[in-house]
Amino acid sequence: MITVDLNRLCKFDPNRLAGCRILDIGCGTGRHTCAAFRFPKVVAMGIDINFDDVVETKKRLNTHKELGDHRGGEYGVSVADICAIPFKDNFFDLVICSEVLEHIQDHKTAVSEAVRVLKPGKTLAVSVPRYLPERICWALSDNYHTVRNGHVRIYKKKALVDLLESAGLTRWGFHFAHSLHVPYWWLKCLFGPEREDCRPVNAYHRLLVWDMMKKPWITQFLDKMLNPILGKSMVLYLKKEK
């Protein structure tokens, strides 16, 4: 499930990202790192504080390389904390920080670090859960956000933009994503986030997996139409000024 629109970043011309160094902060199991690795001659780097996730990202990247599902690029992974990113200043051409900031207590330091390693004039892409769908999840289930490493805050758009612009960024793009995922999380919170035996939740999950694998036009169309109203994720694209 890709939240940051890499096609938007390259204006649908893959060569615009050719040779770029791309950092995926909080890469999880590597969805954005693997997507970035498919662009020509990029260096795709994924970092996460969770060791098991980093191992899984490396496995996925290895699989893509073995299958030839890349265009001459390189990749790397590392266990690292967003509040102390182990790279020098102005090192990356693109930094992705997707569904991470809502987990971080010291989000000002996290943003500062993401900006520090980004080259001037280049883009930081950030996504967080959208306010209303997330607020409903919190209302339906305490366990949804009180688990270890769970969400510590819900962002409103203005607060997030203010946080990012105060770090020396200028917003140039914005959209919502994943509207079809919202009912799944509401159902999961309603019946219990830890339950694995709930038929409605499992049935909807199968639908989402089918949609991601097959990409039928009807669900793609519905997702696009509903995103402005019900999109689960809020995605911002910002340029580093200096």
C-alpha angles and dihedrals in degrees: 000000000000114000102173110068105231090180089061089052093054095035088240091299109110091198090069087073094041112134094005125144107232125191122198107197115203089011095179108189092346109265096145095032090056092045091052091048090065093067119096116282095335126155104227115195124187124191130180137162091229112085095201091053091051090052090051091049090053091050091051092048091049089052092051090050093048091050091049090241093148138066107238098298134135133227142197138184133201142174105245143148118243088222091060108030110188098225133095125256120284094009106132132064093205132018122195121197107176123176093342112103093065087065097050123091094196097046093158091063090044092054091044091055093048090052093045094060093044120094117242112266093023131112134264111195115201131181131182134166113283116252104244101042089045093048090053090051090053091049093050097048136017089195090062092073106016095067118109110287089007128145114301099185145014117229127219113206096248093049092051094046090049091051093051098041091049086061092060101272132129120209115233103162142029141172144148125245144193103027091162090061094060097079090050092058093043090053091046092052092044095053096033128284093235096051117108098176100066110120098202091050094046092046092052090047090055088051091053093048090049090049093050092048100041102027095204115197095240096059092040089053093046092048091051093048094046098042096086089053105032109010110149096210130052112211125196131185117203136178124223108233101197 
